[in-house]
Amino acid sequence: MNSAKTATTAPGAAETFTITADGGGRPVTSDERFREWWAGLPRSDRFEVTPVPFGELTQWRFEPGTGNLVHDSGRFFSIEGARVLDGDEARTQPIINQAEIGILGILLKEFDGVPHCLMQAKFEPGNVNLRQLSPTVQATRSNYTRVHRGNDTPYVEYFRDAGRDRVPVDVLQSEQGAWFWRKRNRNIVVRADGDVPPHEDFCWLALDQLRRLLREDNLVNMDARTVLACMPIGRPPVSAAADPFQEALLRSYEHGSWGPDPGALHTTQEIVSWFTDAKSRCEWNSRLVPLAAVEGWTRTEDEIVDDAREDFRIMGVRVSAHNREVARWTQPLLATRAPGLAVFLARPINGVLHLLVQGKPEVGLLDVVEMAPTVQLPPNADAAADAAADPFVAEVVAGTIGRVRHDVLLSEEGGRFYHAQTRYRIVEVGDDFPVDVPQDFCWMTVRQLMELLRHGHYLNIQARSLLACVHALW
């Protein structure tokens, strides 16, 4: 079991977040006022993102010998190569190597007894709509230590100097293992004392408002979703469930402990053992290699692209943004060709909703295997080709299985990825769907998934985004 950093969860934290999530009390920012604030933010035409050839990237260069694309400072990130050996089969690809640990932090404060999150309207060059709702602080170490010699990161002092008694959530989590090499960020929530006036690009929102906003396409960004997923939430005190599915969902917040629990198909101990076995059975062996050693990819003046033109590509952009720490810069981005797909199949078992999780290997994960959604297809994946390896892909992609309970198109991290989106779905299946599943899959309750998120490197970024969406189902 790998838990590089264990989350600290203050006593009563689950109950505190539940009160907010139920919408009890009046939010300091009404829904109407939020919409007015969002609409009144600086127009998108004040931001500019222009694709440029690699030769026009300032302070970026291809290293002689390795061919790696690096920044002159030696900081920020680099584009290198990764090699994975799976049995006798070896393959290589470009990958983003960002060794430093960034901060994804949400500031929490009570207004009239209702906890609120300080959220930021953040511009990122890779966002399809440029601006999305992000955590209070979303910054790499290079950014908040001002390697760029730009402005300070607002509110970062709350997270760098937080007292332990004010931190209900604090855990290192991974990011996309298919595109990042062992990337980790600190997911942290800090309770604020005293007055915290919001800057013009920031807004206090109750957790209940945030979970409703998760139903909208490309509004709540990836970094906000992962921190929200790490917040412990108890059973919502909903007075009446809309239907049997919602009743089963509410019970799922209660059941699933380390020992025997009549409401959970497996104990948490059994799940940890299943996960350990999945990691032990995986024969993948991955390592970094020079970008120049990556086979089947070609570097042109404008992009690094796979020869089949089916996978992602690396491109360069010039950026102008009036409200960032630096007003102008250039950088590489990883660009995708189509949206990916991430789906949790959900089924009531003994009256308690369970989600079907898989143990999935990815080349860039620190421990190679993490828990993923039932179906996880990267952008441009050939679903028909993958169907043979994944027993659920064909039916899910074709839409011939179950009832879709949640369907939203959400962006991945816009600071490193260009127009990368994933369609996130939660699909209810009935009693005819088997409880017995292949060995790489396991049924879990919502409570069990939240308990695992007290530790790093259990749930991957797609599973965390979907778990945040689960909270939007009631």
C-alpha positions as CSV (number, residue, x, y, z in Angstrom):
1,M,0.0,0.0,0.0
2,N,1.5,3.3,-1.1
3,S,0.3,6.4,0.8
4,A,3.0,9.0,0.2
5,K,1.0,11.5,2.2
6,T,-2.0,10.8,4.4
7,A,-4.8,13.2,4.6
8,T,-5.5,14.8,7.9
9,T,-9.2,14.9,8.5
10,A,-10.3,16.9,11.5
11,P,-13.0,15.4,13.8
12,G,-16.4,16.2,12.6
13,A,-15.1,17.2,9.1
14,A,-17.5,14.9,7.3
15,E,-20.5,16.4,9.2
16,T,-19.3,19.9,8.5
17,F,-19.2,19.3,4.8
18,T,-22.5,17.5,4.8
19,I,-24.3,20.6,6.3
20,T,-23.0,22.7,3.4
21,A,-23.8,20.1,0.8
22,D,-27.4,19.9,2.0
23,G,-27.8,23.6,1.3
24,G,-28.7,24.4,4.9
25,G,-28.5,28.1,5.6
26,R,-28.2,30.9,3.1
27,P,-25.1,31.1,0.9
28,V,-23.2,34.4,1.1
29,T,-23.3,34.5,-2.7
30,S,-26.7,33.7,-4.2
31,D,-26.9,31.8,-7.5
32,E,-28.1,34.9,-9.2
33,R,-25.2,37.0,-7.8
34,F,-22.8,34.3,-8.9
35,R,-24.1,34.4,-12.5
36,E,-23.8,38.2,-12.5
37,W,-20.2,38.0,-11.2
38,W,-19.3,35.3,-13.8
39,A,-20.9,37.3,-16.6
40,G,-19.2,40.5,-15.5
41,L,-15.7,39.1,-15.5
42,P,-13.2,40.4,-18.1
43,R,-14.2,39.3,-21.6
44,S,-12.4,36.5,-23.3
45,D,-11.1,38.9,-26.0
46,R,-8.7,40.2,-23.3
47,F,-7.0,36.8,-23.4
48,E,-5.1,35.5,-26.4
49,V,-3.7,32.1,-27.1
50,T,-1.9,31.7,-30.5
51,P,-0.3,28.5,-31.7
52,V,3.3,29.1,-32.7
53,P,6.2,27.0,-34.1
54,F,8.7,25.7,-31.5
55,G,11.2,28.2,-32.8
56,E,9.1,31.0,-31.4
57,L,9.0,29.7,-27.9
58,T,11.1,32.0,-25.7
59,Q,13.2,30.5,-23.0
60,W,12.4,27.0,-24.3
61,R,14.8,24.8,-26.3
62,F,15.4,21.3,-27.4
63,E,18.4,19.9,-25.6
64,P,21.3,18.6,-27.7
65,G,21.6,14.8,-27.5
66,T,18.4,14.0,-25.5
67,G,16.1,16.1,-27.7
68,N,14.1,16.9,-24.5
69,L,12.1,20.2,-24.7
70,V,13.2,22.1,-21.6
71,H,12.9,25.6,-20.0
72,D,16.1,27.6,-19.7
73,S,15.5,28.0,-15.9
74,G,15.6,24.2,-15.5
75,R,12.2,24.6,-13.7
76,F,8.5,24.4,-14.6
77,F,8.3,21.2,-16.7
78,S,9.9,19.4,-19.6
79,I,8.8,17.2,-22.5
80,E,10.7,13.9,-22.4
81,G,10.1,10.3,-23.4
82,A,8.7,7.4,-21.5
83,R,9.2,3.7,-22.2
84,V,7.0,0.9,-20.9
85,L,7.8,-2.8,-21.1
86,D,4.7,-5.0,-20.8
87,G,5.9,-8.5,-20.8
88,D,7.8,-8.8,-24.1
89,E,6.1,-5.7,-25.7
90,A,7.8,-2.4,-25.4
91,R,6.5,1.0,-26.5
92,T,7.5,4.6,-26.2
93,Q,5.8,8.0,-26.1
94,P,6.4,11.6,-25.2
95,I,5.4,12.6,-21.7
96,I,5.3,15.7,-19.5
97,N,7.9,15.6,-16.6
98,Q,7.0,18.0,-13.9
99,A,8.9,16.8,-10.8
100,E,7.9,19.6,-8.4
101,I,4.7,19.4,-6.3
102,G,2.2,22.1,-6.8
103,I,-0.6,23.4,-4.5
104,L,-4.3,22.8,-5.3
105,G,-5.8,24.6,-2.3
106,I,-9.3,25.6,-1.3
107,L,-9.8,28.2,1.4
108,L,-12.8,27.3,3.7
109,K,-14.7,29.9,5.8
110,E,-18.0,29.9,7.6
111,F,-20.6,32.6,6.9
112,D,-23.7,32.4,9.2
113,G,-22.7,28.9,10.1
114,V,-22.5,27.7,6.5
115,P,-19.0,26.8,5.3
116,H,-18.0,28.3,2.0
117,C,-15.2,27.7,-0.5
118,L,-13.2,30.6,-2.0
119,M,-13.2,29.8,-5.8
120,Q,-11.2,31.5,-8.5
121,A,-12.2,32.4,-12.1
122,K,-9.0,31.3,-13.6
123,F,-7.7,31.7,-17.2
124,E,-5.7,28.8,-18.6
125,P,-4.3,28.8,-22.1
126,G,-5.5,25.3,-22.8
127,N,-9.2,25.7,-21.7
128,V,-11.7,25.4,-24.5
129,N,-13.5,28.4,-23.0
130,L,-10.4,30.0,-21.5
131,R,-11.8,30.7,-18.1
132,Q,-13.1,28.1,-15.6
133,L,-13.9,27.8,-11.9
134,S,-10.7,26.7,-10.0
135,P,-9.4,26.3,-6.4
136,T,-8.3,29.3,-4.4
137,V,-4.7,28.5,-5.3
138,Q,-3.7,26.4,-8.3
139,A,0.0,26.9,-8.7
140,T,3.2,25.0,-9.4
141,R,6.1,25.5,-7.0
142,S,7.9,27.5,-9.8
143,N,4.9,29.8,-10.0
144,Y,4.3,30.5,-6.3
145,T,8.1,30.9,-5.6
146,R,8.1,33.4,-8.5
147,V,10.7,31.8,-10.8
148,H,8.9,33.8,-13.6
149,R,9.6,37.0,-11.7
150,G,5.9,37.9,-12.0
151,N,3.3,38.8,-9.4
152,D,2.6,36.9,-6.2
153,T,0.0,34.1,-6.3
154,P,-3.0,35.4,-4.3
155,Y,-3.8,33.7,-1.0
156,V,-0.8,31.3,-1.3
157,E,0.3,32.3,2.2
158,Y,-2.7,30.6,3.7
159,F,-1.5,27.2,2.4
160,R,2.2,27.6,2.9
161,D,1.8,28.6,6.5
162,A,-1.3,26.7,7.6
163,G,-1.5,25.5,11.1
164,R,-2.3,21.8,11.3
165,D,-5.4,22.4,13.4
166,R,-6.9,24.3,10.5
167,V,-6.4,21.7,7.8
168,P,-9.2,19.2,7.4
169,V,-7.8,17.8,4.1
170,D,-4.2,17.4,3.0
171,V,-3.1,14.7,0.7
172,L,-0.8,14.2,-2.4
173,Q,-2.7,12.9,-5.4
174,S,-1.6,12.0,-8.9
175,E,-2.6,13.4,-12.2
176,Q,-3.1,11.9,-15.7
177,G,-0.8,8.9,-15.8
178,A,-1.0,8.6,-19.6
179,W,0.4,12.2,-20.0
180,F,2.4,13.0,-16.9
181,W,5.5,11.3,-15.4
182,R,4.7,10.6,-11.8
183,K,3.1,14.0,-11.3
184,R,1.7,14.8,-7.9
185,N,-0.1,17.8,-6.4
186,R,-0.9,18.7,-2.8
187,N,-4.7,18.7,-2.5
188,I,-5.4,20.8,0.6
189,V,-8.3,22.5,2.3
190,V,-7.5,25.2,4.9
191,R,-10.0,26.9,7.3
192,A,-9.6,30.7,7.3
193,D,-9.7,32.8,10.4
194,G,-10.8,36.4,10.3
195,D,-11.8,38.5,7.4
196,V,-10.7,37.3,3.9
197,P,-11.8,39.8,1.3
198,P,-12.1,38.2,-2.2
199,H,-10.1,39.7,-5.0
200,E,-12.1,40.6,-8.1
201,D,-11.5,37.2,-9.8
202,F,-12.6,35.3,-6.6
203,C,-16.0,34.4,-5.2
204,W,-17.2,32.6,-2.0
205,L,-19.5,29.6,-2.9
206,A,-21.2,27.1,-0.7
207,L,-20.4,23.4,-1.4
208,D,-24.0,22.8,-2.4
209,Q,-23.6,25.4,-5.1
210,L,-20.4,23.8,-6.3
211,R,-21.9,20.4,-6.6
212,R,-24.8,21.8,-8.7
213,L,-22.2,23.6,-10.9
214,L,-20.6,20.2,-11.6
215,R,-23.6,19.4,-13.7
216,E,-22.6,22.1,-16.3
217,D,-20.1,21.5,-19.1
218,N,-16.6,23.0,-18.8
219,L,-17.3,25.1,-15.7
220,V,-15.6,23.5,-12.7
221,N,-12.1,22.8,-13.7
222,M,-10.1,19.6,-13.1
223,D,-8.1,21.0,-10.2
224,A,-11.2,22.1,-8.3
225,R,-12.8,18.7,-8.9
226,T,-9.9,16.7,-7.4
227,V,-9.9,18.8,-4.2
228,L,-13.7,18.6,-3.9
229,A,-13.5,14.8,-4.2
230,C,-11.0,14.7,-1.4
231,M,-13.4,16.4,1.0
232,P,-15.1,13.9,3.3
233,I,-18.9,14.1,3.0
234,G,-21.3,12.2,5.2
235,R,-24.8,11.0,4.3
236,P,-26.7,14.0,3.0
237,P,-29.7,14.8,5.3
238,V,-32.1,14.7,2.4
239,S,-35.7,14.4,3.7
240,A,-37.1,12.3,0.8
241,A,-35.3,10.5,-2.0
242,A,-36.6,11.0,-5.6
243,D,-36.5,7.3,-6.5
244,P,-35.0,4.0,-5.4
245,F,-31.7,4.9,-7.1
246,Q,-31.3,8.0,-5.0
247,E,-32.3,6.0,-1.9
248,A,-29.5,3.5,-2.7
249,L,-27.1,6.4,-3.3
250,L,-27.8,8.0,0.1
251,R,-27.2,4.6,1.8
252,S,-23.9,4.4,0.0
253,Y,-22.6,7.3,2.1
254,E,-23.1,5.2,5.2
255,H,-21.9,1.7,4.4
256,G,-18.5,0.3,3.9
257,S,-16.1,0.0,6.8
258,W,-12.8,-1.8,7.5
259,G,-14.6,-4.8,9.0
260,P,-17.9,-6.6,8.1
261,D,-20.7,-4.4,7.0
262,P,-24.0,-5.9,5.8
263,G,-24.5,-3.0,3.4
264,A,-21.2,-3.3,1.5
265,L,-20.3,-6.1,-0.8
266,H,-16.7,-6.0,0.3
267,T,-15.0,-4.7,3.4
268,T,-12.4,-2.0,3.0
269,Q,-9.8,-4.5,4.1
270,E,-10.8,-6.8,1.2
271,I,-10.7,-3.8,-1.2
272,V,-7.1,-2.9,-0.1
273,S,-6.1,-6.5,-0.6
274,W,-7.7,-6.6,-4.1
275,F,-5.9,-3.4,-5.0
276,T,-2.6,-4.7,-3.7
277,D,-3.1,-7.9,-5.8
278,A,-3.9,-5.8,-8.9
279,K,-0.6,-3.9,-8.5
280,S,1.3,-7.1,-7.8
281,R,0.0,-8.8,-11.0
282,C,0.8,-5.9,-13.3
283,E,4.0,-6.6,-15.2
284,W,4.5,-3.1,-16.6
285,N,8.0,-1.7,-16.1
286,S,8.2,2.0,-17.1
287,R,11.1,4.5,-17.1
288,L,12.0,7.9,-18.6
289,V,14.0,7.9,-21.9
290,P,15.3,10.8,-24.0
291,L,12.6,12.3,-26.3
292,A,15.0,11.6,-29.2
293,A,14.6,7.9,-28.4
294,V,10.8,7.8,-28.8
295,E,9.9,5.7,-31.7
296,G,6.9,6.2,-34.0
297,W,6.8,9.9,-33.3
298,T,8.1,12.8,-35.5
299,R,9.1,16.3,-34.6
300,T,8.3,19.0,-37.1
301,E,8.6,22.8,-36.8
302,D,5.1,23.0,-35.3
303,E,4.5,19.8,-33.4
304,I,5.6,16.5,-32.0
305,V,3.2,14.0,-33.4
306,D,2.7,10.2,-33.7
307,D,3.2,8.9,-37.2
308,A,-0.4,7.6,-37.5
309,R,-1.8,11.0,-36.5
310,E,-4.2,9.3,-34.1
311,D,-2.8,10.1,-30.6
312,F,-2.1,13.4,-28.8
313,R,0.5,15.9,-30.0
314,I,2.8,18.4,-28.5
315,M,2.4,22.0,-29.8
316,G,3.6,25.5,-28.8
317,V,1.5,28.6,-27.9
318,R,2.0,32.3,-27.2
319,V,-0.2,33.6,-24.4
320,S,-1.4,37.0,-23.4
321,A,-3.4,37.3,-20.1
322,H,-4.0,40.5,-18.2
323,N,-4.8,38.8,-14.8
324,R,-2.0,36.2,-14.5
325,E,1.2,36.5,-12.5
326,V,2.9,37.1,-15.9
327,A,1.1,39.0,-18.6
328,R,2.8,37.3,-21.6
329,W,4.6,34.0,-22.0
330,T,5.1,31.1,-24.3
331,Q,5.0,27.3,-23.5
332,P,4.4,23.9,-25.0
333,L,1.0,22.2,-24.5
334,L,-0.2,18.6,-25.0
335,A,-3.1,18.7,-27.5
336,T,-5.8,16.1,-27.9
337,R,-7.9,15.3,-31.0
338,A,-11.3,14.3,-29.4
339,P,-12.9,14.0,-26.0
340,G,-12.1,11.0,-23.8
341,L,-14.7,9.0,-21.9
342,A,-14.9,8.1,-18.2
343,V,-17.8,6.1,-16.9
344,F,-18.8,4.6,-13.5
345,L,-21.3,1.8,-13.7
346,A,-23.5,2.0,-10.6
347,R,-25.7,-0.7,-9.3
348,P,-27.7,-1.1,-6.1
349,I,-26.5,-4.2,-4.2
350,N,-28.6,-5.2,-1.1
351,G,-30.2,-1.7,-1.4
352,V,-26.9,0.2,-1.3
353,L,-25.4,1.8,-4.4
354,H,-22.1,0.4,-5.5
355,L,-19.7,1.8,-8.1
356,L,-17.7,-0.5,-10.3
357,V,-14.0,0.4,-10.1
358,Q,-11.1,-1.1,-12.1
359,G,-7.4,-1.3,-11.3
360,K,-5.8,0.4,-14.3
361,P,-2.1,0.7,-15.2
362,E,-0.8,3.9,-16.8
363,V,2.8,4.5,-17.9
364,G,3.4,7.7,-15.8
365,L,1.8,6.7,-12.4
366,L,4.1,6.4,-9.5
367,D,2.8,3.0,-8.6
368,V,1.8,2.1,-12.2
369,V,-1.7,1.0,-11.1
370,E,-4.4,3.2,-9.6
371,M,-8.2,2.7,-9.2
372,A,-10.0,4.0,-12.3
373,P,-13.6,4.3,-13.6
374,T,-15.3,1.2,-15.0
375,V,-14.5,2.5,-18.5
376,Q,-11.7,5.0,-19.1
377,L,-10.9,5.8,-22.8
378,P,-8.3,8.4,-23.6
379,P,-9.0,10.9,-26.4
380,N,-8.8,9.3,-29.9
381,A,-9.1,5.8,-28.4
382,D,-10.6,3.2,-30.8
383,A,-13.5,1.9,-28.7
384,A,-14.1,-1.1,-31.0
385,A,-10.4,-2.1,-30.7
386,D,-10.5,-1.8,-26.9
387,A,-13.7,-3.8,-26.5
388,A,-11.8,-7.0,-26.7
389,A,-9.6,-6.1,-23.7
390,D,-12.3,-4.3,-21.7
391,P,-15.5,-6.3,-21.1
392,F,-17.7,-3.2,-20.7
393,V,-16.4,-0.8,-23.3
394,A,-18.5,-1.8,-26.3
395,E,-21.9,-1.6,-24.5
396,V,-21.1,1.6,-22.7
397,V,-19.8,3.4,-25.8
398,A,-22.8,2.2,-27.8
399,G,-25.2,3.3,-25.1
400,T,-26.9,-0.1,-25.0
401,I,-26.4,-0.6,-21.3
402,G,-28.2,0.9,-18.3
403,R,-29.6,4.4,-17.6
404,V,-27.5,7.5,-17.8
405,R,-27.8,9.4,-14.5
406,H,-25.1,12.0,-15.0
407,D,-23.5,13.1,-18.3
408,V,-21.2,16.1,-18.5
409,L,-18.3,17.3,-20.7
410,L,-15.5,18.6,-18.5
411,S,-12.0,20.0,-19.3
412,E,-8.8,18.5,-18.1
413,E,-6.0,20.7,-16.8
414,G,-5.7,23.8,-19.1
415,G,-2.2,24.8,-18.0
416,R,-0.6,21.7,-19.7
417,F,-3.3,20.4,-22.0
418,Y,-4.8,22.1,-25.1
419,H,-8.6,21.6,-25.4
420,A,-8.5,18.3,-23.6
421,Q,-11.9,17.2,-22.5
422,T,-13.5,14.1,-21.1
423,R,-17.1,13.0,-21.1
424,Y,-18.0,11.9,-17.6
425,R,-20.9,9.6,-17.1
426,I,-22.6,7.7,-14.3
427,V,-24.7,4.9,-15.7
428,E,-27.1,2.9,-13.5
429,V,-27.4,-0.8,-14.3
430,G,-30.0,-3.2,-13.0
431,D,-30.0,-6.5,-11.2
432,D,-29.3,-8.3,-14.4
433,F,-25.8,-6.9,-14.4
434,P,-23.5,-9.4,-12.7
435,V,-22.2,-8.9,-9.2
436,D,-19.3,-11.2,-10.0
437,V,-16.9,-9.3,-12.2
438,P,-13.4,-9.9,-13.7
439,Q,-10.5,-9.8,-11.3
440,D,-9.4,-6.3,-12.4
441,F,-12.7,-4.9,-11.2
442,C,-14.3,-4.4,-7.8
443,W,-17.6,-3.0,-6.5
444,M,-17.3,-0.2,-3.9
445,T,-19.6,2.1,-2.0
446,V,-19.3,5.9,-2.1
447,R,-18.1,5.9,1.6
448,Q,-15.3,3.4,0.8
449,L,-14.1,5.5,-2.1
450,M,-14.0,8.6,0.1
451,E,-12.2,6.7,2.8
452,L,-9.5,5.7,0.3
453,L,-9.0,9.3,-0.7
454,R,-7.6,10.0,2.8
455,H,-4.5,8.5,1.2
456,G,-2.6,9.3,-2.1
457,H,-2.3,7.0,-5.1
458,Y,-5.5,5.0,-4.7
459,L,-8.0,6.8,-7.0
460,N,-6.7,8.3,-10.3
461,I,-7.7,11.7,-11.5
462,Q,-10.6,10.5,-13.7
463,A,-12.1,8.5,-10.8
464,R,-11.8,11.5,-8.5
465,S,-13.6,13.7,-11.0
466,L,-16.4,11.2,-11.3
467,L,-16.6,10.9,-7.5
468,A,-17.1,14.7,-7.3
469,C,-19.9,14.2,-9.9
470,V,-21.5,11.6,-7.7
471,H,-22.2,14.3,-5.1
472,A,-24.2,16.2,-7.8
473,L,-26.7,13.3,-8.1
474,W,-28.9,14.2,-5.1
